[in-house]
Amino acid sequence: MTQGNMRDAGRKTAPQAATGPVALTTLARRDFAAMLASMAGLLAVPRLAQAAVATAGQANFGPAQPFSWDNLVSTAQAAAARPWAAPAPSAHAVTDFDTAVKLTYGNAQALAGDVRLFPTSRGVAPQAVTIHLVENGTSRQLVDTRGFFVGATRADPAGFRVMTADQHSDWLAFLGASYFRASGSRDQYGLSARGVAIDTAMPKAEEFPAFTEFWIENLGPNRVRIHAALDGPSVTGAYAFDCTHGQQGVTQDVRASLFLRRDVERLGLAPITSMFWYDQSDPTKRGDWRPEIHDSDGLAVLSGNGERVWVPLSNPRLTRTNAMRADHLKGFGLLQRDQRFDHYQDDGAFYDRRPSLWIEPQGDWGKGSVMLYQMTTDTETTDNVAAFWLSDEPAKAGQRRDLAYRLNWTSQDPTATATARCVDSWQGAAGKPGDAPVAKDGRKFVFDFEGPALKGLTRDSGVQAVTGLPASAVIASAAYPVVGEETRWRVTLDVRPSAMPSPELRVYLARAGQALSETVIQGVQA
C-alpha cells in the first residue's frame, strides 16, 4: 500500500502522493506545515468570475465530444483486452516540492469554477492525468493548462482538488495512483481511499493501478460528479463518484465496473489507507511528547447477520493481517472515535479533527471478508494501515466486476446505535495496581463500552464480559459500571497469552444471553 499514497502536513493542505517500498511520503508533514504558515496569505484565493473561466475554456479546451457512463465502461472493457503499457513520467514534472506548492497555491484560474489542479512532481506524482469537463452530456478535454497554475507556468496536471464555494479551502482531492480523500465535516484531511487494491499484504510486490483520466461535472455549490478511467497491469475500470459536501461531512456515491486483464490473487475492493502510530493503550509510547498520534483508532465492521465488530488499531512489532468474516456486508470503515483535543495536544496536525470513513455497500456483495493489514511504523508520516473488502469469489482474467457503494467522510460515528461501542482501551501488567505481578507473562486489557443499551444497568443486573477464552488463559475478569457515568461500563481482563489458542481475544458485554455491545477483537502479543 505504498505507491501514490496521500499524506498531509498538519492543517488542511494539499494531499501528498509518494513512491517507495516502505515510506509513504517524501517529506515531513511538520516541515510542510511550517512552510504553509508562511503562505497563509496565498491560501485564500478569491473566486474567479465565471466569465473568466469560460473565456479560458475557449482557448484551453478541445472540441466537444459525446460522453456517457456506457461509453466509459465500453472503453475500459476494450482496454482490458490489450496489454498494459506503463505510462511515461511527465516531461514537465517539477523537481522539488517548493516549486509544486508555488504552482498550486495562489492566484490561478479554476476549472468549472471550483476545481484547482495539482502539478506533476518527480518526487510526489510524476505521471500526468487527462482532464475533461462535462456539461449536458458532452465533454471537452483540457489541452492547454496555461492559466490554471500560479504564474501562468506550463505544467501537467497530476490530479485536482475541489474548492469550497468561497474558495478558501478544499474538501475533496484526487492525487496519485487511485488515491483520493475528503475533509469530512471539520475541514481536516486524514485517511485516504483508493479505487482498488491489488495484492496488498502479500509476499510479493503490490500493484498500483492508477486513475489516468478524469471527467469532471459541476453540479452546483458543494456538489460535483467525477468519472474516472482506471488502468493497471492486471485491471482496467470505469468509476463514477457523485460527491456532496454538507454539514455532516462528505458523501460519495460510487459506481464501478472492473475488468481483469489477468488473475489477481487478492483483489481488495473499496480500500482505505490510514496511519496509526500510538495511542493511550501503548505503555511504551514512542518517544514523542504528544499523548496520541493517529488518523484512525479502529476498524468497525457490520456484517449481514447484524454482528458488530470493533478492532482497535495498533502499531505491531511484526506485520499483522486479520480477516473478519462479513458475508452480505452492511458496512465497514476506519474510524476516529476519539475526538478530544486534550487526548492529542496537537495544535498543528489536529488529529482530533480527522474524519472517519464509513463504507456502505449498495446491493448484496455476497460472501467474503473485511481484511485489515497493519505494519509497523516509527513515524506519523507513514500510512501503515489498510482495510478492504475481499470477496470469496476468485478474481480471474476476463471477469467483469460491478459494484456500488457509498463513502461517508464524517466526524459523526456512523456505528452509533443503542448497542454499546468500545470508546477506550488500555493495556498493562496483569494484577492490581501496586501489587506484585500475578503472572510472569500476564497481560491486563481494559475496555470501556458506552451506549444506551447500558443505561440503568447495575452490578446486580447480570451483565457479563464474554470472551470465549479457555479457563487456563483467564487470570481474572470483571465487568462493572464506571462511577458517575450513566451509560458507560468497564471490562478488565487479565490473561496469559501463552495459554491463548490464538493471538487474539474477543470480548463483548452480554446479559441473559443477549449481546449489549459490539464485539472487540484485540490482538495480543506474547
N, C-alpha and C positions, 0 to 999 in steps of 0.2 A: 504493500500500500504506500509505496514511497515515491512514485512518479507523479509529478504535476500536482502535488498537494497544495492546498491553500491555507496559509497561516497569516495572521495579522499581527500588528505591533501595537500593543496597548489599546488605545481607544479605537473608535470606528475608523478604519483606514482601508487602504487597498488590500485585497486578499493577495497572498503570495503563493506562487507555484514554484516548485523546485524539482531538481532531479538528483539522483544519487541512490546508492544501495541501501542506506540506512537513514541518513539525515534527511528530514523532510522540509527543510528551509535553508536558505543560503545566508541569512543574516539574523542577527539578534533582534528580537522584537523591541527590546529596551532601546537599542540604538535607533531603531526606526521611529519609536515614539518620541524620542528627543528631537529627531530631525523634523518630525511633523509639528512639534510645538513651535519651532521657528517659522513654520509655514502657515500658521493659523490664519493669517490674512488671505492666503490663497485658497483655502479650503471652502470658503463661502463664495460660490460663483453665482452671479445673478442669472436669472432665467433669460435666455436669449429669445428674442422675438421670433414667432413662428415664420414671419416673412423672411427673416434672415436664413432660417433653416431651409425654407422652401427654395429660396434663390440658390443656396449652395447645392441643393438636390439636383437642379437642372444641369449643373456642370459636373457634379461628382458621382452621378449615378448613371448606370447603363439603361438600356431601353426596358420598358415594362414587359414582363413575361407572366403567363398564367401560373398560378400557384395553388396547390391543394394538398391536403394530407394524403390522399390516394396516390398522387404523383410522387410525393416524397417516399412513401412506402415502396412503390414500384422501383424507384431509383435505388433504394437500399437493397432490395431483393436482387436486382440486376448486378449490383456491385459485388454481392457475396459470391457470385459465380466467377468472378475474376480474381487473379492473385493479388495479394496485398502489396502495395508499393509504399515504402517508408517515405514520409514527407521530408522535404529538404528544409533546413533552417532558413529563416528569412534573411535575405541579403541586407535588410535594413535594421536588423536587430541591434538594439543599443548594447553597449559593452559593460555598462556599470549601472548600479541601482539608482544613484543620484540622478542620472540622466532620465531614467524611466519615470521617476517621480516628477521631475520638472515637466515632462511631456504630458503627464496625466492630470496634474492638479494646477488649475489656473484658468485663465480666460480662453476658452475654445468653444467651438460650436458643438451642439448636442444633436444626435440623431433622433428623429421622431420626437424632438422636444425634451426628452428625459434620459437619453442613453449617452453615456460617455465611454470612450474607448480606452483600453489598456494597450500600450505598445509592446511589440515583441522585444524580448530581452534575453541575451545569451545565457544568463545565469538563472533565469526565472521561467520564461515561457518562450522558447526560441522559434516555435512554428507559428506561422500566420494562419488566421482563420478567414473565411469568406463571410462577409456580412451582406444581408439583403434586408430591405424594408418592405413590408407587406401592407397593402391597402386595397380594400374592395376586391379581393381575390386575385390581385396581381402583385408581383414582386419586382423590385429594381435593385440590382447589385451595386454596392459601393465599389467604385473603380478608382477613385482618387480621394485619398484621405487628407489632402491639404485643407487646413482649416479646422479639422477635428482633433488635432493635437495642439498643445500650447506652443505658441511661437510659429505657427504655420509650418512646422517641420515635417519633412517627408518621413513617414513611419508606417509600418504594417500593423494591423490590429491583431492582438493575441487573444482578446476577449473584451468584455464590456461590463459596465455596471449601470444599474438603473437608479436614477436620482429621485428624491422626493420632489413634490410639486414646487417647493421653494428653492430647490437646487442647493440646499445647504448640507445635504447628506445623501448617502445612497443606501438602498435597502435590499439589493439583490445584485449578485455578481457571478459571472462565469469566467474562469481563467484556469488554463492548464488541464491537459488530458480531458476527462469528462467531469471535472470537479466544478461544483457551484455551491453557493450558500446564500443565506438570507440573514437579516439582522434581528428578526424577531420583533418583540414589542418594546424593547428597551434600547433601541438604537445601538446595538453592540453585536459585532460578528463573533463567532466562536467556532463550533464544529462545522463540518462540510458534508455535503452529499456527493454522490457520483452517479453517473449513468449506469455503470455496470462494473463489477469486479471480477477479474479472471485469475484464478489460481492464487488467491490470497492465502497466506499461511500454508503454503505447500513447500515441499523440499525441492523447489525449482524456482526459476525466475518468474515473478508476477508479470502479467501482461497489462498494458495500459492503453486500451482503445481511447480515441480522442474524438471530441466534437470538432469536426472540420469545417462545417458551415452552419450559419445561423440565419433564420428568417424572423425578424422582429416586427411585431404589430402592436402599435399603441392603441389601447382600448379605453383610454381616458386617464384621469388623475389616479395614480397609485394602482394601475392595473395594466398588465402587459401580457401578450401571448407570444411565446418563443417556440419556434420549431428548430430542431437541430438534427444534423446528419452525423451519425457515429461511424467510425471506421477503425479497424484494427486487424492484426494478423488472423484472429480467429472469429471475428464477428463484425457485422455491419448492423446499422439500426436507424430507425426513424423515431424521433421523440417530439412530443408536444407538451409544453408547460404553460398552463393557464395560471398566471400569478397575480395575487391580490395582496396589497399591503393595507391592513386595517388596524384598529386599536388593539386587538388581541394578538397581533403578530402578522406573519406572512403565511398564506396558504398557497400551495401549488398543486393543481390537479394535473397529474402526469399520465400520459398515454404513450406507450412504447411498443414497437414491433422490432424484434431482433431476428437476424438471420445468421446462422452459424456456418462459417467457412470450413471449419474442421471441428473435431471432437474437442470438448472442453471438460477437463476433469472436475473443476469446481467453478460453476457459474453462479456468482453472487449477484442477486437482484436487489434493487433498492438499497445499495450500500451506503453506510455512514462512516465517516472518519472523524476521530476526536483525539484529545490529549488528556491524559491523567498522569500527573507526576506524584502527588501525595495528598492526603487529607488527614483529618484528626485521628483516623484509625491506625495510622502508621506510627509505631512507637519509636522508630529510629530517626524520623524526619530525614531531610536530605541536605542539610547544611544551609538552608535559606531561612531568613528571618520571618517570612510570611507563614501563617498557620496552615494554609491550604493553597494548592495551586492545581487547578484542573478546569477544563472546559465542560466536562460532564462528570457526574459522580455515580452513574449506574445505568444498567440496561434493563428496560422494562419490556415484558412480553405478555400479550393477551392471546391465548390460544383459542381455537374454535370451541373447545369444551368448557370455556369460561375460566380456566385456571389462570391466575395472575402470578407472574414471576418477577422478582427483582434480584438482579445480580450486581452487588456493589463492585465498582471498578477498582483495579489495583495496578500497581507497578511491579510486576512479578520479577523475581530474580532470573527465572527462566521463561521463555516464551510459553504462553498458555493459550489453548484453544478449547472452547466449550461449545457444544451443540445442544440447544434446548428444543426438545420435541414440540412442534406447534402446528399440528395438522389443521387445515382450514383456518389459517391465521386471521385474527381480527385486528391486530396491531402490534407494533414494536417500535422502540426508539431508544436513543441515548438521551438521558435527561440530566438537567442540572437542578436537582431538587433543593439543594442548599443555596439560598439566595440572600443570605445575610452578610452585609459588608464586613461586619466585625469578625466574621469567620475567615476572611481572606486578607483584610487590611491592605488591599492593593488599590491605590487611587490612580493608577496608570493603566493597568490592564483590565480592571473592573471585572474580575471573574464572577462576581455576584450577579452581573447583568447578562451573562452568557445565556443564549436561548437554548431550550430543549428542542429536539426534533422527533416528532411522533409520526409514524407512517401507518396509514390505514389502507389496506388493500381494497380495491373496488372489484367486487366479484370474488369467487372462490379460487384461491391459489392452490388448492389441493393439499396433498400430503408433503410434509417437509419439516425443516428445522430453521430456527434462527441461530446463526453462528456468531460467536463472539471471539475475537482474536485480540490478545494483549501481549505486547512485547515490552521489554524493559527500556527505561529512558532515565537519563540523569539531567534532563533539561526541559524547560517548558516550551522550547521552540521545536519540539519533535512531536508529531502526531503518532501515538503508539497504540491506538485502539481502533478497531474496525468491527462493524456489525453488519450483517446482511442476511437475506433470505436465501435458503438453499433447498431447491425442490428435490424430491426423491427421484424424479424422472431424469435419467441420464441425458446430458446435453450432447447431441450427436450432430455431425456435419450434415448440412442440408435441412435441418429443422428450422421452423419458424416459431418464435415465442412471442405471444401478445400478452400484455399485462397493463393494468391501470391501477393507480394508487394516488392517495392524497398525502402531501407533506405538510405538516403543521409546525412552523417555527414559532415558538411561543415561550413566554415565561410562566404561563399557567400550566399546572401539572395536568396533562391530559388523562392521567390514570386515576385522578382523584374521584372516588366514589364512596359509598358507605363502607366498603371494605377498607380495613386499616392498611396503611402503607408504612414501609420502613423509612423513617426520616432521619435516623442517625445510627451509627455503629462505631464500636471501638474494639480494640484488641489489647491484650496484655498477658501477664503471667497468671496461671490458674491460682485460685485461693483467695482468701480475704485480704484486703489491703492491710499492710503492716505485718501480716503473719508470714511465717516461713512458707516457701512454695510447697504445695501439697503433692506435686509430682514433678519429677525431673523434666519430663517432656510435656508437661501440661500447658494448655493454652486456654485463655479466657476470651470469650466473644460476648459482646453486649450489643443488643439490638433494641432500639426504641421504635415502637409502632404507634401510629396515630390515625384516628379516623372515627366517624360517627358510630361504627359498629361497636366501639368500646365504651360509649357513653353510658354511665350509670352502673357499670360493672365494678365489683369489688373483689377483694381477695377471697370472699366466700361464694363467688359466682361460678366456680368450677372451670375457670379459664386455665388452659394448659399450653405449654410450649411443646409442640410435636416436632420431633427430629427424625425419627426412624433409625437412629443410630443404635448399634448394639450396646448392651449394658456395660460391656468391658471398655467401651470408648468414652462413656459419660462419667465424669467425676462428680459433677453437681449440675443441677438445672433448676431454674426458678423463673416464674412469670408473675408480675405484680404491677399495680398501677403506680405511676410516678406521682409523688406527693405534689399536690397543688395543680395537677393537670387533669382536666375532666375527661379527655379522650385519648390519653397517652399511657401506654404500657411499656414496661421494660422486660426483656428476656436476658438473663445471664446464663451462660452455658460454658462450663469448664470441660474440656475434652482432652483425650490422649490421641494425638494424631497418628501415632504408631499403631493404634488399635482400630482405626477407622478403615472401612472396606474400600473407600475411595478418598482422594484428596479434596473432597468437597463435602460440606454439610448442608442439609436443607432444614429450615425451621419455619414454622408458622404458628399463629395462635388459633386455638380451637376451643369450642365449648359444646359439650354434648354431641360430639362427632361432627359439628359444623364449623367450617373454617371461618374465622373472623378477620383474617388478614391475608395479604398476598404471601407467597412462599419466597423466602430469601434463600438464594443459593450462594454460599460463601466458600471461596477457595481457602484451603488450609495447607500451609507449608510446614512440613515436619521439621 
